[in-house]
């Protein structure tokens, strides 16, 4: 009973914070608020707020307006709160954030973490706008259009991952984010796929912690999920090449449905109807729906 009361009080507290127009200063609390509100986090380093941060914003008539300072403009704050959980993070947190990604991310990701630009993060603190320029003035309206995402679709997987980080929670979150990319704007789709890859790499890292007899199955599952990316990125021929390189005798039975889904979808995209029909009966209804989404993306 005590735990329920504590959780209820915390939830009330965190929702009340969300109604404030002030930027948050705790990344940990911002993560929790973003989770319950199904939002992304908009983060900047505290040092960045010590000088003017000019931005643009579009008004209701489509005019682009120059704003001298993002952090002092009273009209921008509620707009940002509507779409993100904004947080200003003290520099002393840098070492912790850097150590979490050291040796695990590309240099472009590290550079984004280091610079003074706006960072869009998921609820676990992973940056998604890595490719966004750090030098041009930001148009807040365009930032919202691209990165204001409702993450309710991955809520259950996020919760499982936050409750316990292991192979299965990381893998299923990676898989769900990959599915989520099918429903997002094509401009952000590659970045959601990159986000999926972060969790997929974590899943691979957990394989050695699993039972020895399960490791081959789990590694194959990760390899096949990685191949699925190429379907979404419109590379069906590459998918077929990668599948043909896999030794059919080593494919585990539990991974056979995923193999069938990949073959079927790739052949359908390439309009190899005779070859696609060979795999049709082995594809589940759920994967058929996903296949149709991917085929439409490739058309």
N, C-alpha and C positions, 0 to 999 in steps of 0.2 A: 504493500500500500504506500509506503514511504517513497519508493522509487517512482510510482505513478504520480504522486503529488509533486515531487521534484521536477519530473519531466514536464508536467503541466505548467508549473510556474516558469520554467525555463522557456517553454514554447510561448507563453504569454509575453515574457520579457523580450524575447527575440522578435516577435511580431510588432511590439511597441517600438522597438528600435527601427524597424522597417518603415514606420510611419514618419520618422524624423527626417528633416531635410538636410541634416548635417552628415557629412561623409563619416563612415566608420573608421576606427583606428586599430581595430583588432582583426587580423586576417582569419584567425581561428573562428571568431564569432561570425564574420562575414561568410565563411564557408557554410556554417550551420544555417544561417539565414538564407543563403542562396539555395541550399538543399530544400528547405521547407517551402520556399517560394518558386522553385523550379526555374531559377534564373542563372545566368552567368555572372561572374564577378568582374567589376571594372577596377583595376588596381593601379596605383601610382606610388612611387617612392616619396617619402615625406620631404626630402630635399627638393624635389620637383616643385613643391607648393611654395617654396621660398621666393620664387620669382614668377612673373606673369607667364601664363600658359595660354597663348592665343589660339582660338579655334574658330571654326565656322559652324553655322547652323542654318537650316532652311526654314523659312516661315511658312505659314499656311498657303501662301500664294506662290510658293516655289522660289522665292527670292533667297539668295545666299547672303547671310548677315555675318559680319565680322564681330566676334566677341573678344574683348581684350584679355580677359582672364577667366579660364574655366572654373577656377576655385572660388571666385568671389561673386560670380554672376548668380543672382538669386533666382532667375527664371530657368536657368539650366539645371539646377540641382533637382527639382521635382521631376524634370523630364528624364534625367539620368536614373533617378530612383525608380521611375516607372518601368524601366527596361532592364536595369542591372542592380547589383548590390555594390555600390561604390565604396572603396576602402583606401585609405592612405596608410602606408606601412612604413614604420620607422626603420632606419638603416641598420639597426642592430639585428634585425631579423634576416639580413642578407645572407650571412654565413650559413644559417640553418637551411634557407631555401636553396642556396648554391650546393650545399653538401647533399641535399636530396636528389639532385640531378647530375652531379659531377660524374663524368664517365658514362652517363646514360642518355645524354642528349647530344644533338649536333651542335656545332659551334654557333650556328645561326640562332638556336634556342638560347644558348648561354648569353649571346650578345643582346638578345631581346630582354632577358632577365636583368642584364647589367644597365641598360640605357634608361633614359628619363622619360620614355614615351609611355602612353597608355597600354596596359596589358589586359587582355581579356582572358579570364581563367575559368576553368570548370570548377565544380565544388571541391575538388581535391587539390586545387592550386596549380593545375597544368595549364600553361599558356597555349592558346590556340591561334592568336593572330601573329605568329612568328614572322610571317612574310610581309607584314604591314610595315610600310616605310616609317622610319624613326625621325625623318627630317622634315617631311611635308606637314603643313598645318592640317590638323584633323577636322573633318566635317562630322560633327556629332550626329547629324541626321543620317548620314551614310553609314556611320559606325553602328547606329541602332538598326538600320535596315539590314545590315549584314550579320550582326552578332547578337541581336536580341532574340534569343532562342528559348522556347518553352521546353524544358528538359523533363517534363512529366513522363515522356515516353521511356526514359531510362531510369526512372525513379526507383523502381524495385531493385534493379541491378546495382545502382549507386548505393542504396541502403545496405545490401548484402556485402558489398565491397567495403563500406565504411565500418560495418560490424565486424568483419573478419577478412583480412587479406590473405588469400591462398590462391592456388591455381584456378579453382573453379570460379571464385568470385571475380578474379581478374579476367579470366577467359570470357565469361558470360557478359561482363561489362564491355569488353572489347568487341564482342560479337554484336551486342545491342547498339553500340555507337556506330558500328559499320552499317547496321540496318537503318539507324537513324539518319545516316547520310543520304539515304534514298529519298527522304522526305524534306531535305533542306534545299535551300537555294543552291544552284550549281556553282555560284561564286564562292561559297563557303565549303562545298562538299569535300574538296581535297584536304582542307584543314580539319574537318571532322574525321576523315580517314586517318590523318596523322595522329589525332587524339586517340582513336581506336588502337593505333599501333603502339602507343605508349603502354596501354594496358596489356596488349598482346605480348609485348616484350617482357612485361612483369610476369605474365602467366608462364612464359617459357622459363623464366628464372626460377619459378616454383616447382618445375617438373621434377627436379632431383630430390625434392622433399616428399614426393609421392612414392607409392609402392613400386618396386623395381619392375614388376610384371605389368604395371600400367603405363610406364614411361613412354614406350613406343606409341601406344594409342594416343596419348596426350600430345606428343610431339607431332604426330601426323595431323591431329585435329588442328593444331596451331598452323602447321604448314598449309593446310587446306583453307583455313580462314584467310591467311595471307594471300593465297591465290584468288580468293573471292574478290579481293580489292580490284584486281585487274578487270573483272567483269564490270564493276561500277565505273572504272576509269576508261572504259571502252577499248579494252585490249583482249578481245575474245580469242584471237589467234595465239597470243602468248599464254592464255589459260590452257588451251589445248596442248601446247608444247610442254608446259610444266607437268600437266597430268600424264602425258605419255612418257615422261622421264621417270615417273614413279613405278616401281616394281609392283605389278598387280598381285603377285604372290604375297607381298608384305602388307597389303591393305587389310587393316583390321575390320571385322564385320561391323562394329559399331560406327565406323567412319564411312561405310559404304553409301548410306543415304546422302552424305555431303558430296561424295564423289559423283553420284548420279545427278545431283542438282547442278553441279558445276559443268559436267559434260552436256547435260540437256540444255542449260541456258546458253552456253557458248555456241552450240550448234544452232540453236534457234536464232541467236543474234546474227550468225553467219548465213542463215537461211538454208542450212543443211537439214532439211526436213526429214529425210530418210534416216539420217543418223540420230536426229533428235528423238524420233519416235521409239528408237531402241531403248532409250533411257526413261521415257515418259512414265511407265508403270512403276518405276522405282522411286519416283519423286513424290513426297508427301504433299497434301493440299496446302499446308502452310508454306512450303518451299515453292510450290507452283505459283502462289500469289506473289512471293518475293521475286520469283523468276520473271513474272510478267512486268513487275515494276522495273527491273533491270533491263529487260528487253526494250521497254518503252524509252528508257533513258538513252539507249544506244540507237534508237531509230532516228 
